[in-house]
Each structure stands twice: as C-alpha cells, then as structure tokens.
C-alpha cells in the first residue's frame, strides 16, 4: 500500500477494501469514492435506497460495516478516486503474494487463487456472523496455515512475520477455525497459539465439555 496515510488509516483502508472486494460481485470503488467526498451514500448489493433522498430502506451487515469505515476515513480527510482505490487493492494483492512466496507455475497460481478465495470468503462469513476481530486485525495479513486433505475445515491465523501492518507481537494474534457446512461457512475464533485444524477441533471439544 502507499505511505500517504498513517498506519491506522492505512489499516482501516485495507479493512474497507477487503469488504469492497469480497462482498460485492465487482468492487464498487466509484461509489465508495463518492461516499468519501459526500456526493452520495454507499449502497451495498442487497440494499435498497430512495433515488431522490438516498435514504436506505434496507441495510446489510456488509453495507453497514463499509459505510462505517468510509465515514471514519472521511473524517480522517481521506479522499480517493476509483483508480486510487484500485491501485491500493493491487498493492495489497502484491504484498500478500510476496509474503506467500509462491512460484509462477500453473500449480502455484491455482494454489494462490485458492488460498486467497478461502481467506476472502472467511472474512465475509466472519462479518455476517457478527464475529468480533481484534482491533488491529486485517485479513490481508492472514495466512492459510492448515487445510487437511479430505476435510471441509481449514485454519487461518495472522502471519507470524512479513505482515503489511506489523508483527502479531505488536498488534495481537488471532486464529480462526473455519468450516464449510453446505453452502455456508462457519468461523470460530480459537486460541492464538493453535496451528492445526486438529488442535483447534480438540480445543473446541474441550470448550464444549466445560460449558
């Protein structure tokens, strides 16, 4: 990402771009840009608004979260064109791929696409579940650390090093067990030191027994 803004502002911008790119059929960067300038209110897919007043008739968790981040960035004086949003998005993609150090074979490209898809869809699922994430968390610093063969579960945790927004020692760690159940993804936060799906499942089983 660019260094035009403070670390906190850049982190909020990264969180916003996650939602803009993962929750919409195609990123609505132009609409986000108009919200920042006060020209129009951001309306997410699945929401309805009055064409005259802009008043929202229906809202979604995604839309509410996006507007909250946009309003915060606007208060910080951030103004971005659609092209600048897209450039920030490209920068985040490159940072993540650099950290993963994947090769350039067709197999590597498929692996990178799969990893990015699982992380992005998990981010949306966590939002829709109302799952709280650490204050300094950004899914761009998340790594897919365990995907057992023949399993519908996977484990995501913050990168131990090389993250765009610093090391977990400074900003906090987070680990998530994710499960595909039919057409839905369930996300559960587990202890930060867990590194495998099996460990996470065992920890959740113990938690259930104590409940």
N, CA, C and O of each residue as an XYZ file, in Angstrom:
844
protein
N       0.834     -1.199      0.000
C       0.000      0.000      0.000
C       0.870      1.251      0.000
O       2.065      1.188      0.288
N       0.272      2.362     -0.318
C       1.022      3.609     -0.346
C       1.326      4.071      1.065
O       0.734      3.582      2.027
N       2.252      5.016      1.189
C       2.614      5.551      2.504
C       2.049      6.953      2.684
O       2.592      7.757      3.442
N       0.945      7.244      1.977
C       0.375      8.583      2.024
C      -0.384      8.828      3.324
O      -0.639      9.979      3.675
N      -0.749      7.774      4.040
C      -1.572      7.929      5.231
C      -0.905      7.268      6.435
O       0.068      6.529      6.285
N      -1.430      7.538      7.623
C      -0.907      6.930      8.833
C      -1.163      5.424      8.806
O      -1.976      4.934      8.022
N      -0.453      4.695      9.681
C      -0.622      3.245      9.738
C      -2.060      2.882     10.053
O      -2.621      1.979      9.431
N      -2.672      3.579     11.021
C      -4.058      3.283     11.391
C      -5.002      3.533     10.233
O      -5.889      2.719      9.975
N      -4.828      4.648      9.526
C      -5.681      4.956      8.386
C      -5.500      3.920      7.291
O      -6.474      3.499      6.667
N      -4.264      3.505      7.052
C      -3.996      2.507      6.025
C      -4.615      1.164      6.404
O      -5.108      0.433      5.544
N      -4.583      0.845      7.703
C      -5.191     -0.402      8.154
C      -6.697     -0.367      7.919
O      -7.273     -1.342      7.438
N      -7.339      0.759      8.257
C      -8.778      0.876      8.026
C      -9.102      0.818      6.543
O     -10.122      0.253      6.147
N      -8.234      1.401      5.720
C      -8.431      1.343      4.274
C      -8.324     -0.099      3.780
O      -9.090     -0.519      2.912
N      -7.373     -0.855      4.332
C      -7.237     -2.263      3.956
C      -8.466     -3.063      4.362
O      -8.948     -3.899      3.598
N      -8.979     -2.804      5.575
C     -10.193     -3.478      6.024
C     -11.363     -3.157      5.100
O     -12.173     -4.027      4.781
N     -11.439     -1.902      4.676
C     -12.500     -1.484      3.767
C     -12.385     -2.201      2.424
O     -13.383     -2.684      1.891
N     -11.184     -2.270      1.881
C     -11.000     -2.894      0.572
C     -11.331     -4.379      0.631
O     -11.835     -4.938     -0.343
N     -11.053     -5.027      1.762
C     -11.480     -6.424      1.929
C     -12.978     -6.541      1.703
O     -13.433     -7.407      0.956
N     -13.743     -5.672      2.348
C     -15.201     -5.738      2.234
C     -15.673     -5.352      0.843
O     -16.593     -5.970      0.308
N     -15.055     -4.337      0.253
C     -15.468     -3.888     -1.075
C     -15.228     -4.958     -2.134
O     -15.994     -5.076     -3.090
N     -14.166     -5.734     -1.962
C     -13.801     -6.720     -2.981
C     -14.345     -8.108     -2.704
O     -14.531     -8.897     -3.630
N     -14.603     -8.416     -1.439
C     -15.046     -9.769     -1.091
C     -16.560     -9.895     -0.991
O     -17.092    -10.994     -1.146
N     -17.264     -8.801     -0.736
C     -18.710     -8.892     -0.538
C     -19.507     -8.490     -1.761
O     -20.707     -8.758     -1.817
N     -18.889     -7.861     -2.734
C     -19.603     -7.402     -3.915
C     -19.239     -8.247     -5.133
O     -18.140     -8.795     -5.212
N     -20.171     -8.349     -6.079
C     -19.904     -9.080     -7.314
C     -18.715     -8.466     -8.030
O     -17.863     -9.180     -8.560
N     -18.659     -7.135     -8.046
C     -17.472     -6.426     -8.508
C     -17.294     -5.207     -7.620
O     -18.280     -4.596     -7.205
N     -16.047     -4.842     -7.320
C     -15.806     -3.738     -6.377
C     -16.483     -2.447     -6.806
O     -16.359     -2.023     -7.955
N     -17.191     -1.833     -5.888
C     -17.883     -0.581     -6.192
C     -17.000      0.592     -5.766
O     -17.385      1.401     -4.923
N     -15.798      0.670     -6.370
C     -14.845      1.701     -5.980
C     -15.354      3.107     -6.309
O     -15.109      4.048     -5.554
N     -16.049      3.248     -7.417
C     -16.563      4.570     -7.798
C     -17.576      5.057     -6.771
O     -17.567      6.225     -6.382
N     -18.445      4.156     -6.338
C     -19.443      4.530     -5.336
C     -18.780      4.842     -3.993
O     -19.193      5.770     -3.298
N     -17.761      4.075     -3.630
C     -17.028      4.340     -2.393
C     -16.352      5.709     -2.457
O     -16.324      6.440     -1.467
N     -15.816      6.047     -3.612
C     -15.164      7.343     -3.792
C     -16.158      8.487     -3.599
O     -15.831      9.494     -2.972
N     -17.357      8.339     -4.130
C     -18.378      9.393     -3.993
C     -18.833      9.521     -2.543
O     -19.179     10.617     -2.101
N     -18.838      8.417     -1.798
C     -19.191      8.494     -0.377
C     -18.146      9.312      0.379
O     -18.493     10.116      1.244
N     -16.874      9.110      0.056
C     -15.803      9.845      0.735
C     -15.910     11.353      0.501
O     -15.576     12.143      1.383
N     -16.369     11.748     -0.668
C     -16.484     13.178     -0.969
C     -17.817     13.755     -0.536
O     -18.025     14.966     -0.615
N     -18.739     12.886     -0.070
C     -20.047     13.357      0.367
C     -21.044     13.520     -0.760
O     -22.127     14.068     -0.553
N     -20.699     13.052     -1.952
C     -21.602     13.194     -3.094
C     -22.772     12.222     -3.021
O     -23.864     12.532     -3.497
N     -22.556     11.050     -2.430
C     -23.602     10.030     -2.369
C     -23.304      9.073     -1.231
O     -22.168      8.979     -0.765
N     -24.343      8.357     -0.784
C     -24.191      7.356      0.261
C     -23.917      6.005     -0.372
O     -24.573      5.624     -1.341
N     -22.960      5.288      0.167
C     -22.634      3.966     -0.362
C     -23.804      3.014     -0.127
O     -24.321      2.914      0.986
N     -24.215      2.320     -1.179
C     -25.284      1.333     -1.101
C     -24.722      0.001     -1.563
O     -24.331     -0.150     -2.721
N     -24.683     -0.951     -0.665
C     -24.117     -2.253     -0.974
C     -25.118     -3.113     -1.725
O     -26.313     -2.820     -1.742
N     -24.615     -4.193     -2.354
C     -25.507     -5.135     -3.003
C     -26.469     -5.735     -1.995
O     -26.069     -6.092     -0.887
N     -27.741     -5.849     -2.372
C     -28.745     -6.362     -1.448
C     -29.418     -5.282     -0.634
O     -30.367     -5.559      0.101
N     -28.940     -4.046     -0.753
C     -29.575     -2.922     -0.057
C     -30.400     -2.099     -1.047
O     -30.150     -2.127     -2.252
N     -31.385     -1.368     -0.525
C     -32.219     -0.513     -1.349
C     -32.257      0.883     -0.743
O     -32.271      1.047      0.477
N     -32.274      1.882     -1.614
C     -32.317      3.262     -1.138
C     -33.229      4.094     -2.028
O     -33.523      3.719     -3.163
N     -33.672      5.227     -1.497
C     -34.509      6.159     -2.254
C     -33.638      6.875     -3.279
O     -32.584      7.413     -2.941
N     -34.083      6.878     -4.530
C     -33.314      7.509     -5.596
C     -33.252      9.020     -5.435
O     -32.360      9.666     -5.985
N     -34.182      9.583     -4.693
C     -34.238     11.044     -4.530
C     -33.446     11.498     -3.308
O     -32.593     12.379     -3.408
N     -33.730     10.896     -2.158
C     -33.106     11.337     -0.909
C     -31.854     10.544     -0.532
O     -31.034     11.009      0.260
N     -31.713      9.349     -1.102
C     -30.595      8.488     -0.721
C     -30.845      7.712      0.554
O     -29.984      6.953      0.998
N     -32.033      7.895      1.161
C     -32.357      7.196      2.411
C     -32.376      5.691      2.171
O     -32.952      5.226      1.187
N     -31.747      4.924      3.068
C     -31.684      3.475      2.933
C     -32.942      2.816      3.494
O     -33.299      3.014      4.655
N     -33.604      2.031      2.650
C     -34.782      1.289      3.093
C     -34.383     -0.037      3.741
O     -34.983     -0.456      4.731
N     -33.380     -0.686      3.184
C     -32.880     -1.951      3.723
C     -31.366     -1.862      3.851
O     -30.694     -1.237      3.030
N     -30.844     -2.490      4.885
C     -29.395     -2.471      5.101
C     -28.905     -3.898      5.323
O     -29.677     -4.779      5.702
N     -27.630     -4.112      5.085
C     -26.991     -5.407      5.324
C     -25.802     -5.199      6.260
O     -25.293     -4.082      6.361
N     -25.349     -6.253      6.949
C     -24.154     -6.106      7.797
C     -22.952     -5.612      7.007
O     -22.167     -4.800      7.498
N     -22.810     -6.115      5.759
C     -21.690     -5.690      4.938
C     -21.763     -4.203      4.619
O     -20.776     -3.478      4.743
N     -22.943     -3.762      4.208
C     -23.106     -2.351      3.868
C     -22.874     -1.443      5.061
O     -22.243     -0.394      4.938
N     -23.390     -1.850      6.222
C     -23.206     -1.055      7.438
C     -21.725     -0.946      7.792
O     -21.244      0.130      8.147
N     -21.002     -2.070      7.695
C     -19.566     -2.056      8.006
C     -18.794     -1.191      7.014
O     -17.889     -0.454      7.406
N     -19.146     -1.278      5.737
C     -18.464     -0.486      4.715
C     -18.681      1.000      4.950
O     -17.734      1.784      4.881
N     -19.910      1.390      5.225
C     -20.189      2.817      5.464
C     -19.481      3.311      6.720
O     -19.011      4.448      6.767
N     -19.403      2.450      7.743
C     -18.703      2.856      8.954
C     -17.236      3.144      8.685
O     -16.696      4.135      9.177
N     -16.586      2.283      7.905
C     -15.180      2.504      7.568
C     -15.015      3.722      6.664
O     -14.081      4.504      6.841
N     -15.910      3.886      5.703
C     -15.850      5.047      4.822
C     -16.005      6.345      5.609
O     -15.292      7.316      5.358
N     -16.939      6.359      6.564
C     -17.153      7.565      7.367
C     -15.925      7.886      8.206
O     -15.554      9.050      8.355
N     -15.289      6.843      8.759
C     -14.078      7.071      9.541
C     -12.951      7.624      8.689
O     -12.244      8.541      9.108
N     -12.781      7.073      7.498
C     -11.742      7.565      6.593
C     -12.038      8.989      6.150
O     -11.132      9.810      6.008
N     -13.300      9.266      5.937
C     -13.685     10.627      5.533
C     -13.346     11.636      6.620
O     -12.864     12.732      6.333
N     -13.603     11.257      7.881
C     -13.261     12.153      8.987
C     -11.752     12.379      9.076
O     -11.292     13.427      9.529
N     -10.986     11.367      8.634
C      -9.522     11.495      8.638
C      -9.000     12.274      7.438
O      -7.793     12.455      7.276
N      -9.933     12.736      6.594
C      -9.528     13.533      5.447
C      -9.123     12.739      4.225
O      -8.534     13.291      3.296
N      -9.432     11.433      4.209
C      -9.061     10.588      3.069
C     -10.036     10.811      1.918
O     -11.253     10.750      2.095
N      -9.482     11.069      0.742
C     -10.267     11.198     -0.475
C      -9.546     10.392     -1.555
O      -8.390     10.670     -1.874
N     -10.220      9.408     -2.109
C      -9.620      8.551     -3.121
C     -10.540      8.432     -4.330
O     -11.755      8.304     -4.186
N      -9.957      8.476     -5.508
C     -10.716      8.201     -6.719
C     -10.855      6.692     -6.876
O     -10.198      5.923     -6.175
N     -11.717      6.275     -7.803
C     -11.871      4.849     -8.066
C     -10.544      4.246     -8.507
O     -10.211      3.126     -8.120
N      -9.787      4.981     -9.313
C      -8.492      4.496     -9.782
C      -7.515      4.332     -8.621
O      -6.728      3.385     -8.603
N      -7.558      5.244     -7.653
C      -6.676      5.136     -6.494
C      -7.075      3.967     -5.600
O      -6.211      3.283     -5.051
N      -8.378      3.734     -5.451
C      -8.840      2.549     -4.717
C      -8.288      1.289     -5.374
O      -7.791      0.385     -4.702
N      -8.385      1.248     -6.697
C      -7.928      0.071     -7.423
C      -6.419     -0.126     -7.260
O      -5.943     -1.256     -7.148
N      -5.673      0.980     -7.248
C      -4.223      0.892     -7.056
C      -3.895      0.363     -5.662
O      -2.973     -0.439     -5.510
N      -4.639      0.802     -4.642
C      -4.437      0.291     -3.287
C      -4.739     -1.205     -3.232
O      -4.023     -1.969     -2.586
N      -5.804     -1.610     -3.915
C      -6.190     -3.020     -3.978
C      -5.073     -3.855     -4.621
O      -4.707     -4.911     -4.104
N      -4.544     -3.381     -5.733
C      -3.457     -4.094     -6.409
C      -2.231     -4.207     -5.504
O      -1.558     -5.238     -5.487
N      -1.944     -3.144     -4.751
C      -0.805     -3.171     -3.839
C      -0.971     -4.207     -2.743
O      -0.014     -4.898     -2.392
N      -2.179     -4.324     -2.197
C      -2.443     -5.326     -1.163
C      -2.305     -6.743     -1.722
O      -1.756     -7.627     -1.064
N      -2.801     -6.947     -2.929
C      -2.668     -8.259     -3.563
C      -1.203     -8.643     -3.733
O      -0.807     -9.771     -3.439
N      -0.402     -7.690     -4.211
C       1.019     -7.961     -4.427
C       1.750     -8.220     -3.113
O       2.594     -9.113     -3.034
N       1.422     -7.434     -2.074
C       2.049     -7.640     -0.763
C       1.772     -9.050     -0.246
O       2.660     -9.715      0.287
N       0.533     -9.489     -0.412
C       0.158    -10.811      0.082
C       0.859    -11.918     -0.704
O       1.349    -12.884     -0.120
N       0.904    -11.777     -2.020
C       1.574    -12.784     -2.838
C       3.074    -12.835     -2.545
O       3.670    -13.911     -2.512
N       3.679    -11.660     -2.331
C       5.104    -11.621     -1.984
C       5.361    -12.362     -0.682
O       6.345    -13.094     -0.570
N       4.480    -12.181      0.314
C       4.659    -12.844      1.601
C       4.529    -14.361      1.455
O       5.243    -15.112      2.118
N       3.625    -14.810      0.594
C       3.434    -16.244      0.411
C       4.573    -16.880     -0.372
O       4.767    -18.093     -0.292
N       5.328    -16.093     -1.123
C       6.497    -16.581     -1.873
C       6.159    -17.778     -2.761
O       6.892    -18.766     -2.797
N       5.051    -17.675     -3.468
C       4.666    -18.738     -4.380
C       5.451    -18.616     -5.683
O       5.914    -17.533     -6.040
N       5.594    -19.729     -6.382
C       6.262    -19.702     -7.674
C       5.320    -19.209     -8.764
O       4.237    -18.700     -8.477
N       5.738    -19.362    -10.009
C       4.930    -18.875    -11.121
C       4.457    -20.002    -12.031
O       4.125    -19.768    -13.193
N       4.425    -21.234    -11.501
C       3.904    -22.351    -12.283
C       2.375    -22.319    -12.248
O       1.801    -21.667    -11.376
N       1.712    -23.000    -13.163
C       0.240    -23.059    -13.117
C      -0.274    -23.589    -11.786
O      -1.296    -23.124    -11.280
N       0.436    -24.564    -11.217
C       0.015    -25.118     -9.920
C       0.116    -24.065     -8.820
O      -0.750    -23.980     -7.949
N       1.172    -23.269     -8.868
C       1.337    -22.204     -7.874
C       0.222    -21.172     -7.999
O      -0.297    -20.685     -6.994
N      -0.143    -20.843     -9.231
C      -1.200    -19.866     -9.457
C      -2.536    -20.378     -8.930
O      -3.305    -19.623     -8.334
N      -2.809    -21.657     -9.151
C      -4.045    -22.255     -8.630
C      -4.037    -22.237     -7.107
O      -5.047    -21.917     -6.479
N      -2.889    -22.584     -6.512
C      -2.777    -22.581     -5.051
C      -3.000    -21.191     -4.487
O      -3.730    -21.032     -3.509
N      -2.380    -20.174     -5.092
C      -2.555    -18.804     -4.621
C      -3.993    -18.340     -4.726
O      -4.500    -17.670     -3.827
N      -4.661    -18.694     -5.828
C      -6.069    -18.322     -6.013
C      -6.940    -18.988     -4.960
O      -7.839    -18.356     -4.406
N      -6.676    -20.273     -4.679
C      -7.444    -20.997     -3.670
C      -7.255    -20.394     -2.286
O      -8.223    -20.212     -1.548
N      -6.008    -20.084     -1.930
C      -5.718    -19.505     -0.621
C      -6.423    -18.158     -0.460
O      -7.039    -17.889      0.571
N      -6.326    -17.323     -1.485
C      -6.955    -16.002     -1.421
C      -8.469    -16.128     -1.315
O      -9.105    -15.388     -0.565
N      -9.050    -17.067     -2.067
C     -10.505    -17.247     -2.041
C     -10.979    -17.680     -0.656
O     -11.971    -17.155     -0.151
N     -10.286    -18.625     -0.042
C     -10.698    -19.090      1.277
C     -10.593    -17.980      2.319
O     -11.470    -17.838      3.171
N      -9.528    -17.202      2.251
C      -9.364    -16.109      3.210
C     -10.439    -15.049      3.007
O     -11.033    -14.577      3.977
N     -10.693    -14.675      1.764
C     -11.677    -13.628      1.480
C     -13.096    -14.064      1.860
O     -13.849    -13.287      2.447
N     -13.457    -15.301      1.527
C     -14.802    -15.766      1.875
C     -14.952    -15.936      3.382
O     -16.038    -15.739      3.925
N     -13.866    -16.301      4.057
C     -13.909    -16.393      5.516
C     -14.120    -15.016      6.134
O     -14.861    -14.881      7.109
N     -13.478    -13.999      5.578
C     -13.651    -12.629      6.082
C     -15.109    -12.210      6.015
O     -15.626    -11.601      6.951
N     -15.770    -12.530      4.918
C     -17.181    -12.174      4.760
C     -18.047    -12.978      5.729
O     -18.964    -12.433      6.344
N     -17.755    -14.277      5.866
C     -18.518    -15.117      6.783
C     -18.401    -14.619      8.220
O     -19.388    -14.593      8.956
N     -17.185    -14.221      8.619
C     -16.986    -13.702      9.976
C     -17.811    -12.447     10.205
O     -18.399    -12.266     11.272
N     -17.851    -11.584      9.201
C     -18.641    -10.357      9.312
C     -20.122    -10.681      9.458
O     -20.804    -10.106     10.306
N     -20.614    -11.586      8.648
C     -22.047    -11.911      8.673
C     -22.451    -12.608      9.958
O     -23.607    -12.528     10.372
N     -21.499    -13.299     10.601
C     -21.772    -13.941     11.889
C     -21.696    -12.945     13.037
O     -22.062    -13.269     14.167
N     -21.222    -11.729     12.753
C     -21.041    -10.758     13.815
C     -19.861    -11.094     14.698
O     -19.820    -10.703     15.864
N     -18.890    -11.825     14.143
C     -17.722    -12.247     14.915
C     -16.762    -11.072     15.103
O     -16.292    -10.479     14.132
N     -16.482    -10.751     16.346
C     -15.561     -9.653     16.635
C     -14.143    -10.070     16.272
O     -13.735    -11.201     16.536
N     -13.398     -9.161     15.672
C     -11.995     -9.412     15.349
C     -11.132     -8.390     16.088
O     -11.603     -7.300     16.414
N      -9.874     -8.735     16.352
C      -9.001     -7.793     17.062
C      -8.964     -6.432     16.379
O      -9.124     -6.328     15.163
N      -8.753     -5.406     17.170
C      -8.798     -4.035     16.670
C      -7.854     -3.813     15.498
O      -8.202     -3.122     14.540
N      -6.666     -4.393     15.567
C      -5.675     -4.166     14.523
C      -5.634     -5.294     13.489
O      -4.680     -5.400     12.719
N      -6.658     -6.124     13.475
C      -6.681     -7.244     12.549
C      -7.015     -6.774     11.141
O      -7.878     -5.918     10.945
N      -6.329     -7.337     10.177
C      -6.693     -7.172      8.772
C      -6.502     -8.506      8.077
O      -5.489     -9.177      8.274
N      -7.464     -8.885      7.274
C      -7.404    -10.180      6.606
C      -6.289    -10.233      5.570
O      -5.931    -11.322      5.123
N      -5.733     -9.101      5.176
C      -4.602     -9.111      4.240
C      -3.342     -9.676      4.896
O      -2.430    -10.118      4.197
N      -3.281     -9.666      6.217
C      -2.146    -10.245      6.933
C      -2.449    -11.659      7.413
O      -1.701    -12.218      8.215
N      -3.542    -12.237      6.925
C      -3.922    -13.589      7.336
C      -3.286    -14.625      6.422
O      -3.153    -14.410      5.217
N      -2.897    -15.743      7.003
C      -2.341    -16.858      6.245
C      -3.211    -18.101      6.433
O      -3.763    -18.333      7.509
N      -3.318    -18.872      5.394
C      -3.980    -20.173      5.463
C      -2.930    -21.176      5.921
O      -2.048    -21.550      5.147
N      -3.020    -21.614      7.177
C      -1.922    -22.397      7.750
C      -2.176    -23.898      7.777
O      -1.233    -24.672      7.942
N      -3.429    -24.331      7.619
C      -3.691    -25.769      7.613
C      -4.992    -26.058      6.868
O      -6.048    -25.522      7.202
N      -4.893    -26.916      5.854
C      -6.066    -27.398      5.112
C      -5.895    -28.912      4.961
O      -5.326    -29.366      3.969
N      -6.375    -29.696      5.922
C      -6.180    -31.146      5.855
C      -6.847    -31.751      4.618
O      -7.927    -31.311      4.223
N      -6.218    -32.751      4.007
C      -6.830    -33.430      2.864
C      -8.175    -34.051      3.250
O      -8.363    -34.514      4.375
N      -9.087    -34.049      2.309
C     -10.409    -34.662      2.522
C     -11.140    -34.044      3.706
O     -11.945    -34.712      4.357
N     -10.870    -32.785      3.988
C     -11.537    -32.112      5.109
C     -12.293    -30.893      4.601
O     -11.916    -30.284      3.600
N     -13.351    -30.552      5.297
C     -14.099    -29.349      4.960
C     -13.758    -28.213      5.920
O     -14.451    -27.196      5.964
N     -12.672    -28.396      6.695
C     -12.229    -27.388      7.650
C     -10.868    -26.829      7.234
O     -10.093    -27.495      6.547
N     -10.592    -25.598      7.661
C      -9.278    -25.019      7.438
C      -8.982    -24.033      8.562
O      -9.888    -23.585      9.264
N      -7.711    -23.703      8.723
C      -7.285    -22.826      9.809
C      -6.593    -21.596      9.227
O      -5.719    -21.696      8.366
N      -7.013    -20.432      9.726
C      -6.440    -19.154      9.298
C      -5.892    -18.451     10.531
O      -6.543    -18.414     11.575
N      -4.690    -17.893     10.405
C      -4.139    -17.105     11.506
C      -3.300    -15.972     10.947
O      -2.877    -15.997      9.791
N      -3.068    -14.981     11.790
C      -2.270    -13.840     11.364
C      -0.841    -14.274     11.071
O      -0.279    -15.119     11.768
N      -0.261    -13.682     10.027
C       1.105    -14.016      9.638
C       2.063    -13.786     10.803
O       1.997    -12.758     11.477
N       2.953    -14.749     11.035
C       3.938    -14.611     12.113
C       4.956    -13.525     11.793
O       5.462    -12.864     12.699
N       5.256    -13.338     10.532
C       6.163    -12.265     10.130
C       5.858    -11.878      8.685
O       5.206    -12.622      7.954
N       6.335    -10.717      8.293
C       6.122    -10.255      6.932
C       4.777     -9.611      6.680
O       4.447     -9.304      5.534
N       3.990     -9.397      7.729
C       2.690     -8.782      7.544
C       2.795     -7.319      7.149
O       3.735     -6.625      7.536
N       1.826     -6.863      6.381
C       1.817     -5.466      5.933
C       1.711     -4.499      7.102
O       2.256     -3.397      7.051
N       1.012     -4.907      8.155
C       0.751     -3.990      9.263
C       1.466     -4.401     10.540
O       0.958     -4.164     11.637
N       2.627     -5.007     10.414
C       3.431     -5.311     11.577
C       3.268     -6.731     12.061
O       2.454     -7.496     11.544
N       4.051     -7.068     13.058
C       4.055     -8.425     13.595
C       2.949     -8.599     14.619
O       2.523     -7.618     15.227
N       2.467     -9.827     14.829
C       1.423    -10.060     15.820
C       1.857     -9.710     17.227
O       1.015     -9.428     18.080
N       3.179     -9.723     17.492
C       3.645     -9.362     18.819
C       3.293     -7.933     19.182
O       3.115     -7.604     20.355
N       3.194     -7.079     18.160
C       2.892     -5.673     18.417
C       1.383     -5.407     18.395
O       0.883     -4.586     19.164
N       0.685     -6.081     17.542
C      -0.720     -5.737     17.337
C      -1.684     -6.848     17.711
O      -2.895     -6.671     17.575
N      -1.186     -7.994     18.180
C      -2.081     -9.055     18.609
C      -2.259    -10.139     17.564
O      -2.252     -9.877     16.362
N      -2.419    -11.353     18.043
C      -2.584    -12.507     17.174
C      -4.056    -12.900     17.143
O      -4.822    -12.548     18.040
N      -4.438    -13.626     16.113
C      -5.789    -14.176     16.041
C      -5.741    -15.424     15.177
O      -5.029    -15.473     14.174
N      -6.508    -16.435     15.579
C      -6.563    -17.690     14.846
C      -8.023    -18.103     14.717
O      -8.799    -17.991     15.666
N      -8.388    -18.584     13.530
C      -9.784    -18.907     13.254
C      -9.906    -20.292     12.629
O      -9.222    -20.607     11.655
N     -10.788    -21.118     13.202
C     -11.149    -22.392     12.603
C     -12.363    -22.146     11.723
O     -13.362    -21.581     12.169
N     -12.270    -22.572     10.482
C     -13.327    -22.309      9.511
C     -13.849    -23.639      8.977
O     -13.070    -24.555      8.712
N     -15.160    -23.746      8.819
C     -15.781    -24.991      8.398
C     -16.836    -24.715      7.342
O     -17.672    -23.825      7.497
N     -16.786    -25.492      6.262
C     -17.812    -25.391      5.221
C     -18.923    -26.376      5.558
O     -18.683    -27.577      5.680
N     -20.120    -25.867      5.705
C     -21.283    -26.693      6.019
C     -22.370    -26.369      5.002
O     -23.073    -25.365      5.122
N     -22.496    -27.233      4.002
C     -23.432    -26.946      2.932
C     -22.962    -25.733      2.147
O     -21.836    -25.698      1.652
N     -23.838    -24.739      2.038
C     -23.488    -23.519      1.321
C     -23.002    -22.413      2.248
O     -22.849    -21.268      1.822
N     -22.758    -22.746      3.512
C     -22.357    -21.732      4.486
C     -20.975    -22.041      5.062
O     -20.527    -23.187      5.092
N     -20.322    -20.977      5.514
C     -19.031    -21.115      6.192
C     -19.207    -20.651      7.633
O     -19.733    -19.567      7.885
N     -18.769    -21.472      8.564
C     -18.811    -21.116      9.981
C     -17.403    -20.814     10.450
O     -16.461    -21.544     10.143
N     -17.271    -19.727     11.200
C     -15.962    -19.268     11.659
C     -15.974    -19.176     13.178
O     -16.871    -18.573     13.766
N     -14.972    -19.777     13.805
C     -14.858    -19.744     15.259
C     -13.452    -19.317     15.633
O     -12.479    -19.883     15.133
N     -13.329    -18.318     16.514
C     -12.007    -17.910     16.969
C     -11.523    -18.894     18.035
O     -12.266    -19.262     18.944
N     -10.263    -19.310     17.902
C      -9.660    -20.249     18.853
C      -8.395    -19.622     19.428
O      -8.010    -18.517     19.047
N      -7.751    -20.341     20.350
C      -6.554    -19.798     20.996
C      -5.484    -19.451     19.962
O      -5.309    -20.149     18.963
N      -4.779    -18.363     20.227
C      -3.837    -17.819     19.246
C      -2.678    -18.751     18.941
O      -2.098    -18.674     17.858
N      -2.320    -19.647     19.890
C      -1.153    -20.498     19.665
C      -1.480    -21.778     18.898
O      -0.585    -22.587     18.653
N      -2.725    -21.975     18.520
C      -3.124    -23.154     17.758
C      -2.643    -23.035     16.315
O      -2.766    -21.976     15.700
N      -2.095    -24.127     15.775
C      -1.532    -24.067     14.425
C      -2.091    -25.123     13.473
O      -1.739    -25.126     12.293
N      -2.956    -26.023     13.959
C      -3.527    -27.040     13.079
C      -5.027    -27.154     13.318
O      -5.532    -26.782     14.377
N      -5.722    -27.668     12.326
C      -7.165    -27.893     12.443
C      -7.452    -28.884     13.559
O      -8.400    -28.704     14.324
N      -6.632    -29.938     13.656
C      -6.858    -30.957     14.694
C      -6.758    -30.345     16.091
O      -7.579    -30.646     16.957
N      -5.766    -29.497     16.313
C      -5.646    -28.825     17.613
C      -6.879    -27.962     17.892
O      -7.398    -27.947     19.008
N      -7.338    -27.249     16.868
C      -8.497    -26.368     17.034
C      -9.743    -27.165     17.359
O     -10.520    -26.769     18.228
N      -9.950    -28.281     16.677
C     -11.120    -29.118     16.930
C     -11.090    -29.687     18.351
O     -12.117    -29.745     19.027
N      -9.904    -30.103     18.793
C      -9.772    -30.633     20.148
C     -10.056    -29.550     21.181
O     -10.702    -29.815     22.195
N      -9.581    -28.338     20.935
C      -9.806    -27.230     21.861
C     -11.291    -26.895     21.947
O     -11.804    -26.615     23.031
N     -11.978    -26.924     20.818
C     -13.416    -26.640     20.822
C     -14.188    -27.748     21.532
O     -15.178    -27.481     22.212
N     -13.735    -28.988     21.373
C     -14.392    -30.094     22.069
C     -14.258    -29.924     23.578
O     -15.218    -30.136     24.319
N     -13.069    -29.542     24.028
C     -12.870    -29.308     25.466
C     -13.722    -28.137     25.943
O     -14.283    -28.178     27.038
N     -13.818    -27.111     25.133
C     -14.636    -25.954     25.494
C     -16.089    -26.347     25.638
O     -16.777    -25.864     26.537
N     -16.572    -27.232     24.749
C     -17.953    -27.691     24.809
C     -18.210    -28.513     26.068
O     -19.265    -28.388     26.690
N     -17.256    -29.347     26.438
C     -17.411    -30.177     27.635
C     -17.476    -29.314     28.899
O     -18.180    -29.643     29.853
N     -16.730    -28.204     28.888
C     -16.731    -27.340     30.083
C     -17.967    -26.456     30.162
O     -18.292    -25.927     31.224
N     -18.655    -26.298     29.037
C     -19.811    -25.388     29.006
C     -20.983    -25.972     29.794
O     -22.041    -25.349     29.880
